[in-house]
């Protein structure tokens, strides 16, 4: 593929990723699938700045891996609703009920939620258990 440009007008995948705030693997994947036109030089991908910017403008971004943990989202919902069952939480988070149970157990271990005998979860530590322990 010929761009009609000299090599100084081309970016490496790392430079392209930094330009648009994405991971180098995302750029490489787009190049490998032909979504971004590129050129291989000495076994490495190179791409024009304009092509990377155009791709970034039209491509969907995946949620950041540094976004909130699922159990933190569960804690927010628990606080908002006041109480939830694992089934309700699974529907709200659009996850499997087993994962909802896991998130609630994590919150329980962190004393951010507690479970009543009927299976419903409430925000905060279980004051009844703390009083019984005294």
LINVEN-V800065 format. One record per run of one state. SS is the DSSP state (@ for helix, = for strand, . for the rest). FROM is the first residue (numbers start at 1). TO is the last residue. If there is no record, write none. Layout:
ss: <SS SS>
from: <FROM FROM>
to: <TO TO>
This chain:
ss: <. @ = @ . @ . = . = @ . @ . = . @ . @ . = . = . @ .>
from: <1 7 10 13 21 24 33 38 42 44 49 59 70 82 83 85 86 94 97 110 113 116 121 124 127 134>
to: <6 9 12 20 23 32 37 41 43 48 58 69 81 82 84 85 93 96 109 112 115 120 123 126 133 134>
